[in-house]
Amino acid sequence: MATTGEEIRVLIERLSPDYQQRVLEYAQALAQTQQALESLPTPTLPPGTPGKVLLRLTLPQEDAEAMERALSDCERIEPDEY
């Protein structure tokens, strides 16, 4: 079984010199993009609470209902706010 590089080489050899040049330019652009992406700093997530812990939390019924009302208010469209 041929490697990816070998398969690419076989295909490129079948192309005209003009198309080979285009493939080369495209590959160079991909390599530059990859290099640029790899040089970006790796984002770190802020500290948080795992979902398993959050599932154990309980809210007073009154607070839960207030949150539901606030969420339903966000879903409502006021025609005069366009």
N, CA, C and O atoms as a printed pandas DataFrame, in Angstrom:
     atom_number atom_name residue_name chain_id  residue_number  x_coord  y_coord  z_coord
0              1         N          MET        A               1    0.843   -1.187    0.000
1              2        CA          MET        A               1    0.000    0.000    0.000
2              3         C          MET        A               1    0.881    1.241    0.000
3              4         O          MET        A               1    1.812    1.352    0.797
4              5         N          ALA        A               2    0.588    2.151   -0.877
5              6        CA          ALA        A               2    1.387    3.364   -1.024
6              7         C          ALA        A               2    1.065    4.351    0.092
7              8         O          ALA        A               2   -0.057    4.417    0.594
8              9         N          THR        A               3    2.087    5.111    0.458
9             10        CA          THR        A               3    1.859    6.167    1.434
10            11         C          THR        A               3    1.180    7.346    0.738
11            12         O          THR        A               3    1.115    7.409   -0.489
12            13         N          THR        A               4    0.690    8.248    1.525
13            14        CA          THR        A               4    0.046    9.437    0.960
14            15         C          THR        A               4    1.028   10.214    0.091
15            16         O          THR        A               4    0.678   10.657   -1.003
16            17         N          GLY        A               5    2.240   10.378    0.571
17            18        CA          GLY        A               5    3.245   11.097   -0.200
18            19         C          GLY        A               5    3.525   10.443   -1.540
19            20         O          GLY        A               5    3.681   11.123   -2.555
20            21         N          GLU        A               6    3.588    9.106   -1.538
21            22        CA          GLU        A               6    3.816    8.387   -2.798
22            23         C          GLU        A               6    2.662    8.576   -3.765
23            24         O          GLU        A               6    2.871    8.773   -4.962
24            25         N          GLU        A               7    1.444    8.515   -3.245
25            26        CA          GLU        A               7    0.267    8.717   -4.102
26            27         C          GLU        A               7    0.255   10.123   -4.692
27            28         O          GLU        A               7   -0.053   10.309   -5.869
28            29         N          ILE        A               8    0.591   11.101   -3.871
29            30        CA          ILE        A               8    0.631   12.481   -4.361
30            31         C          ILE        A               8    1.699   12.612   -5.448
31            32         O          ILE        A               8    1.466   13.237   -6.483
32            33         N          ARG        A               9    2.862   12.024   -5.207
33            34        CA          ARG        A               9    3.939   12.109   -6.184
34            35         C          ARG        A               9    3.518   11.523   -7.526
35            36         O          ARG        A               9    3.785   12.120   -8.569
36            37         N          VAL        A              10    2.860   10.357   -7.517
37            38        CA          VAL        A              10    2.407    9.723   -8.758
38            39         C          VAL        A              10    1.424   10.626   -9.495
39            40         O          VAL        A              10    1.513   10.787  -10.712
40            41         N          LEU        A              11    0.494   11.209   -8.761
41            42        CA          LEU        A              11   -0.492   12.088   -9.390
42            43         C          LEU        A              11    0.160   13.337   -9.974
43            44         O          LEU        A              11   -0.173   13.760  -11.081
44            45         N          ILE        A              12    1.087   13.922   -9.228
45            46        CA          ILE        A              12    1.733   15.150   -9.694
46            47         C          ILE        A              12    2.559   14.886  -10.947
47            48         O          ILE        A              12    2.620   15.731  -11.841
48            49         N          GLU        A              13    3.190   13.729  -11.016
49            50        CA          GLU        A              13    4.001   13.406  -12.198
50            51         C          GLU        A              13    3.161   13.333  -13.468
51            52         O          GLU        A              13    3.681   13.506  -14.570
52            53         N          ARG        A              14    1.874   13.079  -13.318
53            54        CA          ARG        A              14    0.979   13.005  -14.477
54            55         C          ARG        A              14    0.534   14.381  -14.963
55            56         O          ARG        A              14    0.008   14.512  -16.069
56            57         N          LEU        A              15    0.743   15.396  -14.147
57            58        CA          LEU        A              15    0.263   16.739  -14.474
58            59         C          LEU        A              15    1.235   17.464  -15.391
59            60         O          LEU        A              15    2.419   17.133  -15.463
60            61         N          SER        A              16    0.705   18.456  -16.086
61            62        CA          SER        A              16    1.555   19.314  -16.917
62            63         C          SER        A              16    2.445   20.157  -16.005
63            64         O          SER        A              16    2.130   20.325  -14.827
64            65         N          PRO        A              17    3.547   20.689  -16.527
65            66        CA          PRO        A              17    4.413   21.540  -15.699
66            67         C          PRO        A              17    3.670   22.729  -15.078
67            68         O          PRO        A              17    3.951   23.113  -13.942
68            69         N          ASP        A              18    2.730   23.307  -15.816
69            70        CA          ASP        A              18    1.965   24.427  -15.259
70            71         C          ASP        A              18    1.155   23.996  -14.036
71            72         O          ASP        A              18    1.140   24.679  -13.012
72            73         N          TYR        A              19    0.487   22.857  -14.165
73            74        CA          TYR        A              19   -0.296   22.359  -13.029
74            75         C          TYR        A              19    0.608   21.911  -11.882
75            76         O          TYR        A              19    0.251   22.067  -10.715
76            77         N          GLN        A              20    1.760   21.364  -12.203
77            78        CA          GLN        A              20    2.704   20.995  -11.150
78            79         C          GLN        A              20    3.122   22.234  -10.363
79            80         O          GLN        A              20    3.245   22.186   -9.139
80            81         N          GLN        A              21    3.338   23.335  -11.068
81            82        CA          GLN        A              21    3.700   24.591  -10.400
82            83         C          GLN        A              21    2.565   25.064   -9.492
83            84         O          GLN        A              21    2.805   25.540   -8.383
84            85         N          ARG        A              22    1.332   24.929   -9.969
85            86        CA          ARG        A              22    0.175   25.333   -9.158
86            87         C          ARG        A              22    0.056   24.480   -7.900
87            88         O          ARG        A              22   -0.245   24.985   -6.818
88            89         N          VAL        A              23    0.301   23.171   -8.060
89            90        CA          VAL        A              23    0.254   22.283   -6.896
90            91         C          VAL        A              23    1.348   22.659   -5.905
91            92         O          VAL        A              23    1.114   22.669   -4.696
92            93         N          LEU        A              24    2.537   22.967   -6.407
93            94        CA          LEU        A              24    3.641   23.382   -5.541
94            95         C          LEU        A              24    3.273   24.643   -4.768
95            96         O          LEU        A              24    3.495   24.714   -3.559
96            97         N          GLU        A              25    2.719   25.626   -5.445
97            98        CA          GLU        A              25    2.337   26.872   -4.781
98            99         C          GLU        A              25    1.254   26.634   -3.734
99           100         O          GLU        A              25    1.277   27.230   -2.657
100          101         N          TYR        A              26    0.310   25.759   -4.061
101          102        CA          TYR        A              26   -0.752   25.447   -3.108
102          103         C          TYR        A              26   -0.173   24.754   -1.878
103          104         O          TYR        A              26   -0.537   25.084   -0.750
104          105         N          ALA        A              27    0.731   23.793   -2.095
105          106        CA          ALA        A              27    1.352   23.078   -0.975
106          107         C          ALA        A              27    2.167   24.036   -0.109
107          108         O          ALA        A              27    2.163   23.920    1.117
108          109         N          GLN        A              28    2.866   24.980   -0.739
109          110        CA          GLN        A              28    3.628   25.964    0.029
110          111         C          GLN        A              28    2.704   26.834    0.876
111          112         O          GLN        A              28    3.012   27.145    2.026
112          113         N          ALA        A              29    1.570   27.224    0.299
113          114        CA          ALA        A              29    0.605   28.035    1.049
114          115         C          ALA        A              29    0.038   27.251    2.232
115          116         O          ALA        A              29   -0.133   27.800    3.320
116          117         N          LEU        A              30   -0.251   25.971    2.018
117          118        CA          LEU        A              30   -0.742   25.137    3.118
118          119         C          LEU        A              30    0.297   25.030    4.223
119          120         O          LEU        A              30   -0.030   25.131    5.405
120          121         N          ALA        A              31    1.549   24.826    3.833
121          122        CA          ALA        A              31    2.622   24.700    4.819
122          123         C          ALA        A              31    2.770   25.985    5.628
123          124         O          ALA        A              31    2.967   25.932    6.842
124          125         N          GLN        A              32    2.676   27.137    4.966
125          126        CA          GLN        A              32    2.770   28.411    5.682
126          127         C          GLN        A              32    1.604   28.584    6.645
127          128         O          GLN        A              32    1.778   29.049    7.771
128          129         N          THR        A              33    0.415   28.205    6.192
129          130        CA          THR        A              33   -0.763   28.313    7.056
130          131         C          THR        A              33   -0.615   27.413    8.270
131          132         O          THR        A              33   -0.908   27.823    9.393
132          133         N          GLN        A              34   -0.161   26.188    8.048
133          134        CA          GLN        A              34    0.014   25.255    9.160
134          135         C          GLN        A              34    1.047   25.788   10.139
135          136         O          GLN        A              34    0.854   25.720   11.353
136          137         N          GLN        A              35    2.144   26.320    9.610
137          138        CA          GLN        A              35    3.190   26.867   10.466
138          139         C          GLN        A              35    2.655   28.047   11.276
139          140         O          GLN        A              35    2.966   28.183   12.459
140          141         N          ALA        A              36    1.857   28.893   10.645
141          142        CA          ALA        A              36    1.289   30.042   11.346
142          143         C          ALA        A              36    0.345   29.588   12.450
143          144         O          ALA        A              36    0.349   30.148   13.545
144          145         N          LEU        A              37   -0.465   28.571   12.162
145          146        CA          LEU        A              37   -1.403   28.067   13.171
146          147         C          LEU        A              37   -0.671   27.421   14.332
147          148         O          LEU        A              37   -1.076   27.566   15.485
148          149         N          GLU        A              38    0.402   26.709   14.033
149          150        CA          GLU        A              38    1.165   26.042   15.094
150          151         C          GLU        A              38    1.897   27.039   15.977
151          152         O          GLU        A              38    2.216   26.731   17.125
152          153         N          SER        A              39    2.167   28.232   15.456
153          154        CA          SER        A              39    2.893   29.223   16.252
154          155         C          SER        A              39    1.966   30.021   17.171
155          156         O          SER        A              39    2.436   30.764   18.033
156          157         N          LEU        A              40    0.655   29.870   16.990
157          158        CA          LEU        A              40   -0.288   30.573   17.855
158          159         C          LEU        A              40   -0.237   29.974   19.252
159          160         O          LEU        A              40   -0.043   28.768   19.399
160          161         N          PRO        A              41   -0.410   30.797   20.274
161          162        CA          PRO        A              41   -0.419   30.246   21.628
162          163         C          PRO        A              41   -1.636   29.343   21.832
163          164         O          PRO        A              41   -2.717   29.608   21.305
164          165         N          THR        A              42   -1.447   28.296   22.589
165          166        CA          THR        A              42   -2.540   27.389   22.894
166          167         C          THR        A              42   -3.428   28.041   23.942
167          168         O          THR        A              42   -2.957   28.385   25.026
168          169         N          PRO        A              43   -4.712   28.214   23.629
169          170        CA          PRO        A              43   -5.587   28.860   24.614
170          171         C          PRO        A              43   -5.786   27.959   25.826
171          172         O          PRO        A              43   -5.897   26.739   25.704
172          173         N          THR        A              44   -5.827   28.570   26.965
173          174        CA          THR        A              44   -6.102   27.820   28.184
174          175         C          THR        A              44   -7.492   28.198   28.665
175          176         O          THR        A              44   -7.898   29.359   28.603
176          177         N          LEU        A              45   -8.194   27.218   29.132
177          178        CA          LEU        A              45   -9.545   27.460   29.628
178          179         C          LEU        A              45   -9.477   28.058   31.024
179          180         O          LEU        A              45   -8.597   27.712   31.812
180          181         N          PRO        A              46  -10.401   28.950   31.326
181          182        CA          PRO        A              46  -10.427   29.493   32.686
182          183         C          PRO        A              46  -10.851   28.393   33.654
183          184         O          PRO        A              46  -11.483   27.418   33.250
184          185         N          PRO        A              47  -10.508   28.547   34.916
185          186        CA          PRO        A              47  -10.928   27.530   35.878
186          187         C          PRO        A              47  -12.451   27.455   35.933
187          188         O          PRO        A              47  -13.136   28.470   35.806
188          189         N          GLY        A              48  -12.953   26.287   36.116
189          190        CA          GLY        A              48  -14.397   26.122   36.139
190          191         C          GLY        A              48  -14.798   24.952   37.017
191          192         O          GLY        A              48  -13.970   24.333   37.685
192          193         N          THR        A              49  -16.081   24.671   36.998
193          194        CA          THR        A              49  -16.621   23.573   37.782
194          195         C          THR        A              49  -17.054   22.469   36.832
195          196         O          THR        A              49  -17.811   22.719   35.894
196          197         N          PRO        A              50  -16.576   21.243   37.066
197          198        CA          PRO        A              50  -16.985   20.129   36.202
198          199         C          PRO        A              50  -18.499   19.924   36.236
199          200         O          PRO        A              50  -19.149   20.177   37.250
200          201         N          GLY        A              51  -19.042   19.466   35.122
201          202        CA          GLY        A              51  -20.480   19.235   35.026
202          203         C          GLY        A              51  -21.008   18.277   36.073
203          204         O          GLY        A              51  -22.120   18.452   36.570
204          205         N          LYS        A              52  -20.215   17.256   36.417
205          206        CA          LYS        A              52  -20.657   16.284   37.437
206          207         C          LYS        A              52  -20.955   16.978   38.759
207          208         O          LYS        A              52  -21.901   16.617   39.459
208          209         N          VAL        A              53  -20.148   17.968   39.092
209          210        CA          VAL        A              53  -20.347   18.701   40.344
210          211         C          VAL        A              53  -21.592   19.574   40.242
211          212         O          VAL        A              53  -22.378   19.661   41.185
212          213         N          LEU        A              54  -21.766   20.220   39.087
213          214        CA          LEU        A              54  -22.928   21.091   38.917
214          215         C          LEU        A              54  -24.240   20.322   39.022
215          216         O          LEU        A              54  -25.237   20.851   39.515
216          217         N          LEU        A              55  -24.239   19.075   38.558
217          218        CA          LEU        A              55  -25.463   18.284   38.626
218          219         C          LEU        A              55  -25.900   18.019   40.065
219          220         O          LEU        A              55  -27.078   17.766   40.318
220          221         N          ARG        A              56  -24.972   18.075   40.995
221          222        CA          ARG        A              56  -25.313   17.823   42.403
222          223         C          ARG        A              56  -25.857   19.068   43.098
223          224         O          ARG        A              56  -26.390   18.981   44.204
224          225         N          LEU        A              57  -25.724   20.218   42.458
225          226        CA          LEU        A              57  -26.196   21.456   43.077
226          227         C          LEU        A              57  -27.717   21.529   43.024
227          228         O          LEU        A              57  -28.342   21.051   42.077
228          229         N          THR        A              58  -28.289   22.118   44.028
229          230        CA          THR        A              58  -29.738   22.319   44.045
230          231         C          THR        A              58  -30.020   23.800   44.287
231          232         O          THR        A              58  -29.265   24.495   44.968
232          233         N          LEU        A              59  -31.114   24.252   43.716
233          234        CA          LEU        A              59  -31.550   25.636   43.899
234          235         C          LEU        A              59  -32.884   25.646   44.612
235          236         O          LEU        A              59  -33.692   24.731   44.451
236          237         N          PRO        A              60  -33.113   26.677   45.398
237          238        CA          PRO        A              60  -34.457   26.821   45.961
238          239         C          PRO        A              60  -35.460   26.967   44.811
239          240         O          PRO        A              60  -35.139   27.558   43.780
240          241         N          GLN        A              61  -36.650   26.439   44.983
241          242        CA          GLN        A              61  -37.677   26.472   43.950
242          243         C          GLN        A              61  -37.937   27.887   43.454
243          244         O          GLN        A              61  -38.120   28.106   42.256
244          245         N          GLU        A              62  -37.952   28.833   44.360
245          246        CA          GLU        A              62  -38.207   30.226   43.990
246          247         C          GLU        A              62  -37.130   30.749   43.028
247          248         O          GLU        A              62  -37.451   31.437   42.059
248          249         N          ASP        A              63  -35.859   30.427   43.288
249          250        CA          ASP        A              63  -34.765   30.865   42.410
250          251         C          ASP        A              63  -34.857   30.194   41.037
251          252         O          ASP        A              63  -34.633   30.833   40.009
252          253         N          ALA        A              64  -35.189   28.902   41.033
253          254        CA          ALA        A              64  -35.313   28.184   39.762
254          255         C          ALA        A              64  -36.433   28.787   38.910
255          256         O          ALA        A              64  -36.279   28.944   37.699
256          257         N          GLU        A              65  -37.554   29.123   39.543
257          258        CA          GLU        A              65  -38.664   29.728   38.814
258          259         C          GLU        A              65  -38.294   31.112   38.283
259          260         O          GLU        A              65  -38.685   31.475   37.174
260          261         N          ALA        A              66  -37.547   31.879   39.064
261          262        CA          ALA        A              66  -37.111   33.207   38.621
262          263         C          ALA        A              66  -36.188   33.078   37.409
263          264         O          ALA        A              66  -36.269   33.887   36.484
264          265         N          MET        A              67  -35.323   32.081   37.404
265          266        CA          MET        A              67  -34.441   31.864   36.264
266          267         C          MET        A              67  -35.244   31.471   35.032
267          268         O          MET        A              67  -34.964   31.948   33.932
268          269         N          GLU        A              68  -36.246   30.602   35.207
269          270        CA          GLU        A              68  -37.095   30.204   34.078
270          271         C          GLU        A              68  -37.828   31.406   33.504
271          272         O          GLU        A              68  -37.936   31.535   32.285
272          273         N          ARG        A              69  -38.339   32.296   34.369
273          274        CA          ARG        A              69  -39.031   33.493   33.882
274          275         C          ARG        A              69  -38.072   34.392   33.104
275          276         O          ARG        A              69  -38.430   34.938   32.061
276          277         N          ALA        A              70  -36.861   34.540   33.614
277          278        CA          ALA        A              70  -35.874   35.383   32.929
278          279         C          ALA        A              70  -35.542   34.805   31.559
279          280         O          ALA        A              70  -35.413   35.546   30.585
280          281         N          LEU        A              71  -35.406   33.501   31.483
281          282        CA          LEU        A              71  -35.110   32.867   30.200
282          283         C          LEU        A              71  -36.272   33.013   29.225
283          284         O          LEU        A              71  -36.057   33.266   28.040
284          285         N          SER        A              72  -37.488   32.858   29.708
285          286        CA          SER        A              72  -38.635   32.979   28.801
286          287         C          SER        A              72  -38.791   34.415   28.324
287          288         O          SER        A              72  -39.269   34.647   27.214
288          289         N          ASP        A              73  -38.395   35.383   29.148
289          290        CA          ASP        A              73  -38.433   36.787   28.719
290          291         C          ASP        A              73  -37.460   37.023   27.573
291          292         O          ASP        A              73  -37.717   37.854   26.702
292          293         N          CYS        A              74  -36.344   36.297   27.566
293          294        CA          CYS        A              74  -35.351   36.450   26.488
294          295         C          CYS        A              74  -35.879   35.910   25.166
295          296         O          CYS        A              74  -35.434   36.334   24.099
296          297         N          GLU        A              75  -36.819   34.984   25.230
297          298        CA          GLU        A              75  -37.357   34.374   24.021
298          299         C          GLU        A              75  -38.452   35.227   23.378
299          300         O          GLU        A              75  -38.797   35.013   22.216
300          301         N          ARG        A              76  -38.987   36.169   24.105
301          302        CA          ARG        A              76  -40.090   36.964   23.610
302          303         C          ARG        A              76  -39.553   38.079   22.712
303          304         O          ARG        A              76  -38.520   38.683   23.002
304          305         N          ILE        A              77  -40.269   38.341   21.623
305          306        CA          ILE        A              77  -39.906   39.388   20.680
306          307         C          ILE        A              77  -40.853   40.558   20.871
307          308         O          ILE        A              77  -42.073   40.409   20.800
308          309         N          GLU        A              78  -40.281   41.703   21.111
309          310        CA          GLU        A              78  -41.080   42.908   21.264
310          311         C          GLU        A              78  -41.087   43.631   19.917
311          312         O          GLU        A              78  -40.033   44.062   19.450
312          313         N          PRO        A              79  -42.270   43.773   19.277
313          314        CA          PRO        A              79  -42.341   44.379   17.942
314          315         C          PRO        A              79  -41.794   45.800   17.877
315          316         O          PRO        A              79  -41.294   46.214   16.831
316          317         N          ASP        A              80  -41.876   46.552   18.963
317          318        CA          ASP        A              80  -41.440   47.944   18.926
318          319         C          ASP        A              80  -39.925   48.085   19.142
319          320         O          ASP        A              80  -39.418   49.205   19.205
320          321         N          GLU        A              81  -39.204   46.976   19.256
321          322        CA          GLU        A              81  -37.740   47.040   19.488
322          323         C          GLU        A              81  -36.953   46.855   18.208
323          324         O          GLU        A              81  -35.751   46.601   18.275
324          325         N          TYR        A              82  -37.569   46.969   17.056
325          326        CA          TYR        A              82  -36.841   46.801   15.799
326          327         C          TYR        A              82  -36.030   47.987   15.511
327          328         O          TYR        A              82  -35.344   48.033   14.490
